[in-house]
Amino acid sequence: MHSDTPHILREFDQAFGALRNEVITMAGQARLNLERAMQGLLERDLEKCKAVVADDDEVDEAEMTIDRIGMETLVRFHPVASDLRLVITSMKVASNLERISDHAVNIAKRARKMIARPACAEVPFIEPLYAMAGELLRDALSAYSDRNAELGESLKARDKELDRLHKRLIATFSARLEEGGSGAEDYLHLIFVARSLERIGDLAVNIGEDAVYLDSARDIRHDKTRVAKTETQAE
């Protein structure tokens, strides 16, 4: 065996460890941003809204770091099979996390505008949608970190439930908006918050799909069979 082999293997392991750790750290920051944005909205906490906007740069920088480590790993070590899948999925997960954090910023900005106005009684209506989106994101990240294809694959059907709740909320807020009055602006903000939460659910599903690919090398992005089967069983 070449004398450099142990050294190269050590660097290989270090690169993969650094990549995984960066993704986990980034995931924690993105989840924190979402949590604080929603707390800012639900609790009328302006400081939490400001913190989300201020800390979004950390998520952007983390994505660039992950891309850099990923590209350097591809160029230097030419990974194959499961190692290659880890690099590819880590970079894709980072991209989805960056977009999730952007939606958290959007929510925080909407919340900030609502805080400047009298309290809107319908704000708590958004909590169940937030709970569903947060659970999807939590489980998607667990599927990635644990390489749990079964958990990752289960998210699509659950996202359908989130979509149905989203549609009901949009209908409710739109009806209030059409009524006009002094609270119309608040309902418009809530519509955009609901849309951001719906998109976060979609992005969590993307991460779940990446987890399936990482664990089993299967691409389920356009596989509607399992979702249809799950929905039929639930009826």
N, C-alpha and C positions, 0 to 999 in steps of 0.2 A: 504494500500500500504506500502511496506517495506520502512523504513526511508532512506535507502541508494539509493532508486530508482532515485530521482532527481539528486543526485550526479553522478550516473552511466550514466544517460541519458545525462548529461552535458559532461562527458568524451567521450561518444559515439559521440556526435555532434562535439566535438573538434577534435577527431581522423579523422572523415570524412572530416572536414574542412581542416585539415592539409594535408590530402592526396590530396585533390583537388587542394589546393594552390601549393603544390609541383609540381604537374603535369603541372599546368599553367605556373609556373616559369621555369620549365625545357623546356616546349614548346617554350617559349620566347627565351631561350638561344640557342636551336637547330635552330630556324628560323634565329636568328642573325648570327649564325655560317655559315649557308648557304648563307645568304645575303652578308656577308663579303667575303666569299670564291669566290663568283661570281663577286663581285666588284673588288676583287684582280685580277681576271682573265681578266675582261673586261677593267679595268682601269690601269692594270699593276702596282698595288699597293702592294708592297712587305710587308709592315707593316700589312696590313689587312690579308694577308695570314698567317703571323707569329702569329697574334692574334688568328686566328681560331685554329691553332695547339695547342697553349698554353692554350686556354680556354676549350678544349675538356674534360679535367679532371673534370671540373665542371658538365658537363652533365653526365659523368660516376658516379660521386658521387651522383648526384640527383637520378639516377636510383636506386642505392643501398639504398638510403634513402626511396624512394617510396616503394621498395620491403620490407624494414624493417617495415615501418608503416603499409603496407598492411597485412603482415603476423601477426603482433601484433594485428591488428584489428580483423582478422579472429579468432585468438586463444582466444582473450579475450571476444569479444562480440558476436561471432557466428551469424553474420548478415545473413538475409534471403532475398529472393525476390530482390527488386530493390537495397537494400543496399548491398547485396552480389554482384550483378552485377556491382555496382560502384567500389567495391574493385578490382574485377577481371579485369574489363576493364581498370582501372587506371594503374594497373601493366603491362598490355599488351601494353597500349599506351606508357608507359615509355620505354618499350623494343624497340618499333618501333622508338621512338624519339632518343634513343641512337644510333640506326643504321643509322638514318638520319644524325645525327651529325658526325658519322664516315665517311659517304659519303662526307659531307662537308669538312672534313679534307683531304680526298683523292683529292677532287677538288683543295683545297688550295695548296697541295703539287705539283699537276700537274701545277697549275698556277705559282708557284714559279720557277719551272724549265723553263717554257716558258718565264717568265720575264727576265731570264738570257740570253735569245736569242733575235735576232732581232724580231720586231713585226710581227705577222702573220696576214695577211689581212682577213683571214676567221674566226677569233675569233668571230666577231659579229653574225655569222650564228647561234651560240649557244643560243643567247638571247631569241628567241621565245620558245625554249624548257624549258629554265629556268623559263620564265614567266608562262608557263603552270604548271610546277612542283610546283612553288611557290604558285600559286592559289589553286591547289589541296590541298597542305599542309595547307594553311590558312583556307580553307573551312572544311577540315577534323577536324581541331582543334576547329573550331566554332561548328561543329556538336557535338563534344564531350562535350564541355563546356556548350552548350545550350540544350543538349539532343535532338537534331534535327535529327530524323531518316530519314526524307525525304531528307535532305541535304546529310546526310551520304550515303544514298543509291544511290544518283545521281552521285557519284564520279566514279563508275566503268565505265560507258559509256564515261565519259570525259577522263579517263585514256587510253581508246582505241585510242582516238585522239592523245594523247601524244605518244603512242607507234608507231603510223603511222609516226609522225614527226621524232621520234627517228630513225626509219629505214631509212628514207630518208637522214637524216644527216650522219648516219653511211655509207651509200652508197657513199655519196659525199666525205666524208673524206677518205674513203678507196680507192676511185679512185685517189685522190690526193696522197695518200701514195704510191700507186703502181707506180705512175709516178716518184718517187724517187726525187732526188735533195736535196738541203740544208734544205728545209722546211719539209722533211718527218717526222722528230721527232715531230714537232708541231702537225701534223695531228694524230699521234699516241696518243699524250696527249689529243687532242680534242675528239677522239673516247672514251677514258676512262672517260672524263668529261661527255660526252653524256650518257654513260652507267650509271654513278652515278646518273644523273638527272632522267633517266628512272626508276631506282630503287627507288629513292625518291618518284616518282609518285606511284609506287606499295605500298610503305610503308604508304603513305597518304591514299590510298584505304583501307589498313588494319585498320587504325585508324577510317576511316569512317564506316567500318563494325562493329568495336567495339562500335561506337556511336549508330548504329542501335540496337545492342544487349542491350546496356545500356538503351535505351529509350523504346524499345518494346519487349525485350526478344526474338527477332528473330535472328537466325543464318543464315546470307546470304553469308557466305564465298564461298560456292560452288553453289550458285544460279545464273545460267547464263540466266534465263528467262527474267529478267528485262533488262539486257544489250542487249540481242538480240532484244527485243521489241523496245527499244530506238533507236537502230541502224536502224531498219526497218523503223521507223517513220521518221528518218532523211534523208532517201534516196529519 
